[in-house]
Amino acid sequence: KTLSGLDENEMQTIIYSADTPDEIDTSVDDDSKREIGKNNVRINGVISSNDLSKMHFNHIGVKGMWLDVLGDISDPFFAMISGKPGSGKSTFLALMSKYFASEINSKVLYVSHEEGYSRTLQDKFERCNAFDDNTDITQSLPKNISGYDLVIIDSVSTFKLDTDDVQRLIEACRKTKTSLALVYHATKDGQYKGMSENEHLVDMTIMIEQGVTHVGKNRFGGKGQMNVFD
């Protein structure tokens, strides 16, 4: 069965790796239900503008160059990262993992589906000094990601996720307040399969070119540049 063929009454999100499917637990715990109640969301999904004004959103509090690039993000946020081979894309991801784990004290899951547990990934983490007790690494998505604040998926391309898959993953992560960085790789003709179809689902798009970040869409206002090789 493919992801797009799932009944909504079945498990809402299943990610298929190249080898084995993993189910994601999308259940909402009691604390989350209390948060929904606190935010005055009515049963039919309609709220008043006054209700909206009283809602609490957790600002993550990024600073410096990360504030310039990402903006004043709140959790969960959803980012689309792209770049051609050798552009600095993986270095940016390692730096992002390091910053959130060490400076924000976030629990980070780095899903290295393309490189796996490899020497090249080890070298990137060593070069960026990204090893941290708050960062876990896996080759496939585990069944439950609700314990993580940020999940980096490298990549949507190698997982072969279509738009429906990405949408269901984002919906699941929205419930558990888990932020996502979704990585897209260039095809042989230099295009990024799925990016234009999925752009409306994310808060920001960041392209890495020759080691420099270029922010496109960003709902949080960040537009700055970062040289990932500095």
Disulfide bonds with the S-S distance in Angstrom:
none
